[in-house]
Amino acid sequence: TGAQQSATVANPASGASPDLLPHFQLEPEDVYIVKNKAVSLACSATPATQIYFKCNGEWVHQGDHVTQHSTDRSTGLPVMEVRIEVTRQQVEKIFGLEEYWCQCVAWSSSGTTKSQKAFVRIAYLRKNFEQEPTAREVSIEQGIVLPCRPPEGIPPAEVEWLRNEELVDPELDANFYVTPEHSLVLRQARLADTANYTCVAKNIVARRRSASAAITVYVNGGWSTWTQWSGCSTSCGRGWQKRSRTCTNPTPLNGGAFCEGQNVQKTACTTLCPVDGAWSDWSKWSECGAECTHWRSRECSEPAPRNGGRDCHGPELDTRNCTSELCTHAAPGAEDVALYVGLVAVAVCLVLLLLVGVLVYCRKKGGLDADVADSSILTAGFQPVSIKPSKADNPSLLTIQPDLSTTTMTYQGSLCPRQDGPAKLQLPNGHLLSPLGAGRHTLHHSSPAAEGADFVARLSTQSYFRSLPRGTNNMAYGTFNFLGGRLMIPNTGISLLIPPDAIPRGKIYEVYLTLHKQEEVRLPLAGCQTLLSPIVSCGPPGVLLTRPAILAMGHCVEASAENWSIRLKKQSCEGTWEDVLQLGAEPCTELYYCQLEAQACYVFTEQLGRFALVGESLSMAASKRLKLVLFAPAACPSLEYNIRVYCLSDTQDVLKEVIQLEKQLGGQLIGAPRVLHFKDSYHNLRLSIHDMPSSLWKSKLLASYQEIPFYHIWSGLQPFLHCTFTLERLSTSTCELACKIWVWQVEGDGQSFTVNFNIAKDTRFSDWLVPDEVGTPALVGPSAFKIPFLIRQKIISSLDPPGTRGADWRTLAQKLNLDSHLSFFASKASPTAMILNLWEARHFPNGNLSQLAAAVAEIGKQDSALFSEAEC
């Protein structure tokens, strides 16, 4: 008001033109208050007698103005310039009502003029971005958009992008483009574009950086062209030829997918065998000619030479002199006499052969009546065998040490049935259960409880002891001789079968079987390789057996020939892991063999050592079995409640470790375990919780799901992967929880768990998961086998020799569904022993012995039927 009154009574300045209105040479402009610094507004006008600021409709006090007078040199008119300062407090007084503004009002004798409004705003820049770029994986030459919405600010923030801390300039690199919404666009991803990208927002107040987003440009593998077919593997007859290709066109980079399909193709080929020529029979002699000679001929036609075979050697025409009596005329009736003499000689030979045949038949028939006529001989001794030793006052056949002085036969037959004589299923004279000799063999039986300390103490003196576990929970050991035996690690599915005569007679071995924790043994994996089984040691290492022992252990592979390349690895004495066998391929050594079944594998080995099964995926369809198990505390004394979801390899040994761990934590099992097939698709495993009553519970998890990285699962070297869902009940009176937990692989099928239980006391699920195995870790001698020893020896001696129409060990393998392993069985001295050993490893202690007996009996009947046909 005072300023307005002053302006009203003010006199015009001397020299002012009364005809001119003031006009502004300088008008106030928009300004921003940074932090607490006051801002200055200025204006100047000519000609002007007074200038005052009006802010938000109110006059600024005269004392707040700073005025300067000058003269415009070009016009000679007076110039007045006025400045004021605006503080943060002045602006904040009206904050929220309207924007703070100021304008100048200038007077002259002719009237007043107002300037433009200048707005005064408080500058700021929030800390958090409204949207930040996220890490991405993109295939080469594909486009990608990195979004960025900068924090709210006044004035609005300007945005720039950094790539590995260097400024991205779209003018210098046309592959980049920044949209009006501040998103960074890569038109075509290049390998060089793999980097960390950061969105930077800045204004006059501050400079903010977003979280860096890692962009990985990957290259999916591509097959090269096929090589030429190799030559046929055989120079004569049926063979194989193959061709190959490599995943190098291009080579997978930065986690790109490996090529799908096979890298090797095989096809059958046939090479024509050379056939050497052979002479036919000589023709009859010709009649004696006038020159006292006659001749005969033959042809090179049985067979004729072909496919490069050699021609017949020798003359094709033979001549000789005739006798003097036949020189001119042949003697009458000479040919008839020779014909009669020949017929008489043939008749005599036939009679002799018939007599010899009758004598041989009668002798063989009489020798077979005792053992072969009744096929029940093969099954008479099959009775269930208890694994517990018999009492001293109740002797039985199984407690009598057998007479093992008979010589082991060596198999030399072929895999194809041979039409040999009928007497092939021959058994030693006498009944299978005939009394044994008086000789006895003594054997030291080890007791793990009594001798554990001594055994470990003896092991500690050996160099290889340093790599063995120090505890005995995952170890079994015993003392064995030629009778063989068995070692088992309870609740792991791991066992070692030492068959009879595998240990040389006169020797006693202290043998151990150990399960290694995966964090204790380093098994290097390359590329798409993954661990499929536990790492198991049996020893002492370097021990050579005369017959293969069988190591049984679980695995988690969903095997398919076109999806997997599976190898058996063994650690050498130097500590390096070597491939000793590739499953499905021809074995390069006879020391190892492996039979892979649905959930277990059986390794035949003549050398003890450390083994593991490793697979390499050939396509993204390859999958491993994961066992998903949920545990939670049995009681909830506080408001918080944790549910732990374990994602384990589907093998018994890992499950055993988790159970022991949860017992220490006081956890109980929730529901039954589930199986999830985890594919080699480079996608992570996600877990989330749903359908939880929000009025009673809330989740303390900030994100909507948890994630386990793909490589943590695929490597198999981190056995106890799990996620924890921390829940909070809203009242201490809440004692029940119902929810669902989903587990799925990204871009894959999901597996859900429905959880519904009482927190205070839930007895619907006990704390067991795998029932304890019955029996001792070490079984020595007959107690380790279901088949009685004498019965076993009878079957081996009867079925090892090649039988008529395949009535031998090959038929037994077929009946036991083992006919795909005939070549391996045939490579051993006793194929039947290999089959029976494998049956023992697969079916102990709950195998159906009567089914095996029935299979052997059928073979006996089959061979007996052949004798009946021969007799008829």
MOVEN-V247351 format. One record per helix or strand of 3 or more residues. SS is the DSSP state (A for helix, B for strand). FROM is the first residue (numbers start at 1). LEN is the number of residues. If there is no record, write none. Layout:
ss | from | len
SS | FROM | LEN
SS | FROM | LEN
This chain:
ss | from | len
A | 2 | 8
B | 23 | 4
B | 31 | 4
B | 39 | 8
B | 50 | 6
A | 62 | 3
B | 66 | 6
B | 78 | 9
A | 88 | 6
B | 100 | 9
B | 111 | 4
B | 118 | 8
B | 136 | 4
B | 144 | 3
B | 158 | 6
B | 176 | 3
B | 184 | 3
A | 191 | 3
B | 195 | 8
B | 207 | 3
B | 213 | 7
B | 237 | 8
B | 264 | 8
B | 293 | 5
B | 317 | 5
A | 324 | 3
A | 334 | 35
A | 375 | 5
A | 397 | 3
A | 448 | 12
A | 463 | 5
B | 475 | 6
B | 485 | 5
B | 494 | 5
B | 509 | 8
B | 529 | 3
B | 535 | 5
B | 544 | 12
B | 564 | 8
B | 577 | 6
B | 592 | 5
B | 600 | 8
B | 610 | 8
B | 623 | 11
B | 640 | 10
A | 652 | 14
B | 667 | 3
B | 674 | 6
B | 685 | 6
B | 697 | 3
B | 706 | 3
A | 710 | 6
B | 722 | 8
B | 736 | 10
B | 750 | 9
B | 778 | 3
A | 781 | 4
A | 789 | 11
A | 809 | 7
A | 819 | 8
A | 831 | 13
A | 849 | 23
